[in-house]
Amino acid sequence: MTKMCYSCCVPLDNLEFQGPAEHYCKYCTDEQGLLKSKEVVQEGVANWLQSWQPNLDRAAAQLRAAHFLRAMPAWAEDDS
């Protein structure tokens, strides 16, 4: 079974995405392995969405990223 980042769902089985934390990728954590803020992670997801959907405007990318993160274990209990 593929191990996924609890924050953004990238596959942690891929060494390219692994960081210092067991359950989070290098994009979602700082150098000490601490989870970055939801706002920072959401910005990264929005950037990723726009990287493969060039016609997606920024507001829509941010909205989709926010919706996506609500389904992730790291953010499921976050009411913001």
N, C-alpha and C positions, 0 to 999 in steps of 0.2 A: 504494500500500500504506500502510495506517495505521501511524503510528509510535506505539509504546506505551512506557509507563514500564517500565524494566527491573526495577523493584522491586515495583510493584503492578498494573501492566497498564492504567492509565487511558490514554485516547487523547491523545497529545501533539499531535495535529493540532488539537485543540480548544484555542484560546488561553486559555480559562479555567483549564486545568490546567497550563499551561507555567510553569516556574520558571527559575531561573538555570542549571540544569545541562542539558546536551544530551540525556541519556538518562533523566533522572528528572523526575518531576512536582514541583509545588510542595509537595505533601503529604509527599513522601518526602525532601525536602532542607531544609537550613537556608538562611538568607539568603545564604550564600556559595556555595551549590550543593553542599555536602557532604552525602552520604547520611546520613540519621538512622540510629540504631541499629535493629536488627531488632526489638527489643522495642517501640520506639515505633511503627514501621510496622505491626507486628502488631496493636497496640492500635487503630490507626486503621482497619485492615481489619475488625477485630472490631466496632468501632463502626458501620462502614458496613453490615456484614451485619445487625446488629440494627436498623438504621434502616429496612430494608425487609422484615425478618422479625421482627415484634414478639413473636412467641411463642418466639423463640430465646433460651435462657438464656445467661448470660455465659460459663459454662464451655464450652458447645458452640460459641459464637461464637469463643472463643479457639482452640479445637481446629481448627475449620474454617479460621481465618485462618492458623494455623501450617502446616496442610497445603497451603493455597493458595500461601503464600510459598515453600515448597520447590520449586515448579515455576517460579519466577521467576528469570531470569538473575542478578540481584543476590544472591540467597540460595541458589542451587543448590549451591554448594560449601561452604556453612555447615553444619557438623554439629551445631550446637546446636538 
